[in-house]
Amino acid sequence: MPRQSIDTLLFATEYANIKIANLTKDDLLLVQIPKGSTVCQVLTTNALKAAPVLVAKQHLSKNKHPAYLLFNSGNANAATGKRGIEDCFTICAEVATLLGIHPHLILPYSTGVIGESMPLERILPKLPSLVSKLGKASIEQAATAIMTTDTYPKHLSVHETVDRHPTLIQAFAKGAGMIHPNMATLLGCISVQANCSLPILKKIFKNAIKNTFNRITIDGDTSTNDSFVCVAIPHPTLTISTKKQQVELESILTTHLNTLAMDIVRDGEGATLIITIKIHKAKNYRQAELVAQSIALSPLVKTAMHARDPNWGRIAAAIGKADQSIKMDKVSIAVNSIICFSRGERDTKYQEHILKEKIAQGDICIDVYLNQGNASFSYQTCDLSAEYVRINADYRT
């Protein structure tokens, strides 16, 4: 099959019944990348890396201009040993044969249950149909095909201007559980129409991920399969070279990656609200990050916020355990702009009924002033509900 000349990502989805319980949605996704595109990726830092993560890394190292991305949901192909690698190679080789290309031109990504072998007997027969459908699926259908416990697809297609040149941004992602830095904490892809060298694209993308997906958490668990791809598609006139152009493109990518990141927090398993945590006046960046994560990962804080309980003591305790060098007699805490803790004790003007009214509905913002320096950090998480437990207790049944 000759590769089409295109200037945007093209999608195809197919149903292979990879997870037997899945009877309603497609679970295979093939994405065609325009010729000459520059591609980079960020991958999980989990020591237990899934087979597709290892294969995608190997394939991209051998070919800097991959032609296709291949996703599946329902099976993570993680903790599957040598067989998992072989299965991944088998699927890529079959798709490559159908497309008439080398398998190294395909980057594979998987999400789903850990520890189970890929059901090749169900996947391989569906690949001819998948390839034949290239260009027939929408980006919404693409985002839907990679969902697991997500309740809705996460995607965007927006027109932007970089250095007075119009460009199209396309992006999709999945994630609702096992969401935590460090890396992208999910599966996803973002593309931009712009000529861009690999070193510049890597730098821009790394910074954009650092300030978006690496500042969210749902449950503190980093997946074995976390992968996010960035594609710079050839543009007739826009070349990212100057510092100004780089800053502008990084800002645009950060904005749209943040939109997807917030969608993922909003869709966190069992979530009912977003909790934004802002650390001010920390001794240094690392201290600010540690305090933000300590609050965001505290099940006591997250359950209190779920119940709309103004239990600021749980926040104070989470701050204190983050770093023993923190001087709690200098710390102030405000929840939805109501100061509740200052100088080591409940603030003298604090009235619990006012705070309770403030957090009765809508999202919640926690501001922490450490008053030990000038560093700051922001973080987003969600509440912790009984539904989170139910979803994960029933995940394999």
C-alpha positions in Angstrom: 0.0 0.0 0.0 1.7 3.3 -1.1 2.0 5.9 1.7 -0.3 8.9 1.1 1.0 12.5 0.9 -0.6 14.2 3.8 -0.1 17.2 6.1 -2.1 16.0 9.2 -2.3 12.8 11.2 -4.6 10.2 9.7 -6.4 7.6 11.9 -7.9 4.2 11.6 -9.6 2.2 14.4 -10.8 -1.4 14.7 -12.4 -3.8 17.2 -10.3 -6.9 18.1 -12.0 -7.7 21.5 -8.6 -7.6 23.2 -10.1 -7.5 26.6 -12.9 -10.0 26.6 -15.2 -7.9 28.7 -14.9 -5.1 26.2 -18.0 -5.5 23.9 -18.6 -1.9 22.8 -15.6 0.0 21.5 -12.7 -0.3 19.1 -9.5 -1.2 20.8 -6.9 -0.9 18.0 -5.7 2.5 16.6 -3.3 3.1 13.7 -2.0 6.6 13.1 -0.2 7.7 9.9 2.5 10.3 10.3 3.2 12.6 7.3 6.4 12.1 5.4 9.4 14.0 6.7 8.0 14.6 10.1 10.2 15.0 13.1 9.2 12.7 16.0 10.3 12.5 19.7 8.7 10.7 22.7 8.8 10.6 26.5 8.5 7.3 28.2 7.8 5.9 31.6 10.5 6.0 34.3 9.0 2.9 35.9 11.7 0.1 36.1 9.1 -2.4 35.0 8.8 -1.1 31.4 6.2 -2.8 29.1 7.3 -4.5 26.0 5.9 -1.8 23.7 7.8 0.9 25.5 11.0 -1.0 24.9 10.2 -1.7 21.3 9.1 1.9 20.6 12.3 3.2 22.1 14.3 0.7 19.9 12.4 1.5 16.7 12.8 5.3 17.1 16.5 4.9 17.8 16.9 3.1 14.5 14.7 5.4 12.4 14.3 9.1 13.2 11.3 9.5 10.9 8.8 6.8 11.8 5.7 6.5 9.6 3.1 5.1 11.9 2.0 4.8 15.5 0.1 1.7 16.6 -1.9 1.7 19.8 -4.0 -0.9 21.5 -6.2 -0.8 24.7 -7.2 -3.7 26.9 -3.8 -5.3 27.3 -0.6 -3.5 28.6 1.8 -6.3 27.4 3.7 -5.5 30.5 5.5 -8.1 32.8 5.2 -10.5 29.9 9.0 -11.2 29.4 10.5 -12.4 26.2 7.2 -13.4 24.8 5.8 -9.9 25.2 8.7 -8.5 23.1 8.2 -11.2 20.5 4.4 -10.5 20.4 5.1 -6.8 19.9 7.5 -7.5 17.1 5.0 -9.9 15.5 2.2 -7.3 15.4 4.5 -4.6 14.1 5.8 -6.9 11.4 2.3 -7.9 10.3 1.2 -4.2 10.0 4.5 -3.4 8.2 3.9 -6.2 5.6 0.3 -4.9 5.0 1.7 -1.3 4.5 4.8 -2.4 2.5 7.3 -0.8 4.9 10.0 -1.8 7.4 8.7 -2.7 10.9 11.1 -0.1 12.4 8.9 2.6 10.9 6.1 1.6 13.4 6.1 2.7 17.0 3.8 0.5 19.2 2.0 1.6 22.4 -0.3 -0.4 24.7 -2.5 0.1 27.7 -4.6 -2.2 29.8 -4.2 -5.1 32.1 -0.6 -6.0 33.3 0.8 -9.5 33.2 -1.3 -11.1 30.4 0.0 -12.1 27.0 -1.3 -10.3 23.9 -4.2 -12.3 22.3 -2.6 -12.5 18.9 -5.3 -14.9 17.7 -7.8 -12.0 18.0 -5.5 -9.1 17.0 -3.7 -10.4 13.9 -6.9 -11.2 11.9 -8.1 -7.6 12.4 -5.0 -5.9 11.1 -5.9 -6.0 7.4 -9.2 -4.2 8.2 -7.4 -1.7 10.4 -4.9 -0.8 7.7 -7.7 -0.5 5.0 -9.5 2.1 7.1 -6.7 4.6 7.3 -8.0 8.1 7.1 -11.6 7.1 7.8 -11.6 7.6 11.6 -11.9 11.0 13.4 -9.6 12.1 16.2 -12.4 11.5 18.6 -12.7 7.9 17.5 -8.9 7.6 17.9 -9.0 8.9 21.4 -11.9 6.6 22.2 -10.0 3.5 20.9 -7.2 3.9 23.5 -9.5 4.4 26.5 -9.5 2.0 29.4 -11.2 3.3 32.6 -11.7 6.8 31.0 -15.3 7.9 30.9 -14.8 10.1 27.9 -12.3 10.6 25.0 -9.7 13.4 25.4 -8.6 15.2 22.2 -8.3 18.5 20.5 -7.8 20.0 17.0 -7.1 23.7 17.1 -5.6 26.3 14.7 -2.9 28.5 16.1 -0.4 31.1 14.8 3.4 30.8 15.3 5.5 33.8 14.2 2.5 34.9 12.1 2.2 31.6 10.3 -1.0 29.5 10.7 -0.5 26.0 12.0 -2.7 23.1 13.2 -2.4 21.4 16.6 -3.8 17.9 16.9 -3.6 16.0 20.2 -5.2 13.1 22.0 -4.5 11.2 25.2 -5.9 8.6 27.6 -5.7 8.3 31.3 -7.8 8.1 34.5 -5.8 5.9 36.8 -2.1 5.1 37.5 -1.5 8.8 36.9 1.7 10.3 38.5 5.0 11.7 37.4 7.6 11.2 36.3 6.9 11.4 32.6 3.6 11.8 30.9 1.7 9.3 33.0 -0.5 7.9 30.2 -0.7 7.4 26.4 -1.0 10.3 24.0 0.2 12.2 21.0 0.5 15.8 20.0 1.3 17.1 16.5 2.1 20.6 15.1 2.6 21.7 11.5 6.1 23.2 11.7 9.5 22.4 10.4 11.6 21.7 13.5 14.9 20.0 14.1 15.0 17.0 16.5 17.1 18.8 19.2 14.8 21.8 19.3 11.6 19.7 19.3 12.9 17.5 22.2 13.7 20.6 24.2 10.4 22.2 23.6 8.4 19.0 24.3 10.4 18.1 27.4 9.6 21.6 28.9 6.0 21.4 27.9 5.6 18.0 29.5 7.4 19.1 32.6 5.0 21.9 33.2 1.8 19.9 32.4 1.7 16.1 32.7 4.5 16.1 35.2 2.4 18.3 37.5 -0.6 16.1 37.9 -1.3 13.0 40.0 -4.4 10.9 40.7 -3.2 8.0 42.8 0.6 8.2 43.0 1.2 5.3 40.6 3.3 5.7 37.5 2.3 3.2 34.8 4.5 0.6 33.2 3.4 1.9 29.8 3.5 5.7 30.0 4.3 7.1 26.6 3.7 10.4 24.9 4.7 11.2 21.3 5.3 14.6 19.7 5.2 15.1 15.9 6.4 18.1 14.0 4.8 17.9 10.5 6.5 19.6 7.5 5.2 23.1 6.9 5.7 25.1 3.6 6.9 28.3 5.3 7.2 27.9 9.1 10.6 26.8 10.5 11.2 26.8 14.2 14.7 28.2 14.6 14.9 31.5 16.5 14.6 31.7 20.3 11.4 33.7 19.9 9.8 31.0 17.7 10.8 28.3 20.2 9.3 30.2 23.1 6.1 30.8 21.2 5.7 27.2 20.1 6.5 25.9 23.6 3.9 28.2 25.1 1.3 26.9 22.6 2.1 23.2 23.2 2.1 23.8 26.9 -1.3 25.4 26.8 -2.9 22.5 24.9 -1.1 19.7 26.8 -2.4 21.4 30.0 -5.9 21.2 28.6 -5.5 17.4 28.1 -3.8 17.1 31.5 -6.7 18.8 33.2 -9.1 16.6 31.3 -7.3 13.6 32.8 -7.4 14.9 36.3 -11.1 15.7 35.9 -11.7 12.2 34.7 -9.7 10.6 37.4 -11.1 7.3 38.5 -14.0 8.1 40.8 -13.1 11.9 40.8 -15.7 14.5 41.6 -13.5 17.6 41.7 -10.1 19.0 40.9 -7.7 20.1 43.7 -5.2 22.7 42.7 -2.2 23.0 45.0 0.0 26.1 44.9 3.2 26.4 46.9 4.6 29.8 47.5 7.9 31.2 49.0 9.6 27.8 49.3 13.3 27.5 50.1 13.9 26.1 46.6 12.1 24.4 43.7 12.6 20.9 45.1 11.1 21.8 48.5 8.1 23.3 46.8 7.6 20.2 44.6 7.9 17.9 47.7 5.3 19.8 49.6 2.9 19.9 46.7 3.2 16.2 46.1 2.9 15.4 49.8 -0.5 17.2 49.9 -1.6 15.8 46.5 -0.8 12.2 47.5 -2.3 12.3 50.9 -5.4 10.0 51.0 -6.6 11.9 54.1 -6.5 15.2 52.3 -8.1 13.8 49.2 -10.9 12.1 51.1 -11.6 15.2 53.2 -11.9 17.2 50.1 -14.2 14.6 48.6 -16.5 15.0 51.6 -16.2 18.8 51.4 -14.8 18.7 55.0 -12.7 21.8 55.9 -10.2 19.6 57.7 -7.1 21.8 57.2 -5.2 19.9 59.8 -4.7 17.1 57.3 -3.1 19.6 54.9 -0.8 20.9 57.7 0.3 17.4 58.6 1.0 16.6 54.9 3.2 19.7 54.7 5.1 18.8 57.9 5.9 15.3 56.7 7.3 16.5 53.3 10.5 18.1 54.5 11.8 18.2 58.1 13.6 21.5 57.4 10.2 23.3 57.1 9.6 25.8 59.9 5.9 25.3 60.5 5.7 28.5 62.6 6.3 30.4 59.4 3.7 28.5 57.3 0.3 29.8 56.2 -2.5 27.8 54.6 -5.4 29.1 52.6 -8.2 27.0 51.2 -10.3 28.7 48.5 -8.7 32.0 49.7 -9.8 31.5 53.3 -6.7 31.5 55.6 -7.1 28.7 58.1 -3.6 28.1 59.5 -0.8 30.5 60.3 2.3 30.6 62.6 1.9 27.0 63.7 -1.7 27.1 64.7 -5.3 27.8 63.6 -5.5 31.4 62.3 -7.1 33.8 64.8 -9.6 35.0 62.2 -10.6 31.5 60.9 -14.2 30.5 61.0 -14.9 27.0 59.9 -18.5 27.6 58.7 -17.2 30.2 56.2 -14.7 27.8 54.8 -17.3 25.0 54.7 -19.6 27.2 52.6 -16.6 28.1 50.3 -15.9 24.4 49.5 -19.4 23.2 49.4 -19.3 22.9 45.6 -16.9 23.4 42.7 -13.2 22.8 42.6 -10.8 23.5 45.5 -7.6 25.5 45.6 -5.0 25.1 48.4 -2.4 27.8 48.7 0.6 27.2 51.0 3.0 29.9 52.0 6.2 28.4 53.4 7.9 31.8 53.8 11.4 30.3 53.5 12.5 31.6 50.1 11.2 32.6 46.7 10.5 29.3 44.9 7.0 28.2 43.8 5.3 25.2 42.3 1.8 24.2 41.3 0.2 20.8 41.1 -3.2 19.3 40.2 -4.9 16.3 41.6 -8.4 15.1 42.3 -10.4 13.8 45.3 -10.4 10.2 46.4 -13.8 8.5 46.6 -15.2 5.1 47.2 -15.8 4.8 43.5 -12.0 4.8 42.9 -11.8 1.7 45.1 -14.7 0.0 43.3 -13.3 0.7 39.8 -9.9 -0.7 40.7 -11.3 -3.7 42.7 -13.4 -4.6 39.6 -10.7 -3.7 37.0 -10.0 -7.3 35.9 -13.5 -8.7 36.3 
